[in-house]
Amino acid sequence: KGLLERSINVSCINLSSCIQFSTNDLGDIMNKVREGNLVSLNLSECTTLESSTLLQIINSQPNLKVLKLDKCTNIEDHAISSAISKLTNLTELSVMFCLQITNAFFPTNQQMQSKITLLQLRNVYLGGNLGLTQTSIISLINVSPKLKTLFIPAIQDIDDDVLCLLSHRCPGLQHLTIALCPLITNSGIS
């Protein structure tokens, strides 16, 4: 009998690079985890994962603090937006190289239902998403004053104004990656 023959009481699951699982398999696995128990989930490189399955996971695991979805190429903006607005304990979000992610990934104030004015996000990894621009990064910074790590390389229109905003809105920032951002100048760094 397999581990998932019955409901399991785990708080962290790492299924990264489990490319043999279909999106239905991933959904079945997650259905065996006791509702609300999960605090950390890594599904990076699970390339079959679809937005609909991610939304089911988000709804059944509202206490998630860490969500890693790097290289989940079928995940769409609305699923990430839902995660940000519904997972009120979320402190780490990694969606690097999720090729369908655009500026629409960040929820609007209406989607956030105006009840969460500031997010708990501390570590955000957005590298490799060519559909992102400075607009969504500014929105993220404005509601994430607890940011400690921000990984935003290769966003072509990031400029010195973003660095200025970071210095004012995120005083606890410890790690910033802005490589391959050609509009950043020496004056923005100093």
Steps between C-alpha positions, in 0.01 A plus 500: 500500500618847418558791730192673366252220564360713780506862604844620606595758758801673341586867505763510222496331160771520236400341169739708291604344170236226529426526132343155489191626684207631300308800629231251617762298690619816672141586590442150639817520708402837640149375581657250742669774701284606792327826419680803636807304616744594229733797560762434229445369149760464226363394162784653298554342159172309521435605145160328481358703788208709376342809651179315588689250717700779664175680584366183666817476707478867602139455611573189706827624652438857617791493747773473238799720582736381226393436141761409238385457140817563298479379140133401532435618147123437498425728795310814402477845655161447663630205706796697634274798567266274695790361703617849595154619599374185677812373674521765770796327674708477182857613573684347203391484138721367224367499143818518296480402133122459507473611142133601511545746787439865404420820690152359560647256757480764770148533642317828479381668819150375425624141470678540831162607639666803660522305828866419454673830461849367558625159397716275717730420206866497598664309215387542140668342199375615158798440270457377146147630448529709187140624525570698817569872505576766756125558555441173685826529692398845628159365606671213682744728680224739608316229695796289616696704754642186663694393189840357583579340163395623158626318192398691186771463235447577132195720539597744230320813622606484867672830572642710781151601616435139603818499708396826665159355581662185641722704729197683641237224510716196588756605761574138596601395148812283522531335158424668169572355158456745213748355251433567132290809574658750260324812635658473846775759536772573753290777652217255563731270692685765703 
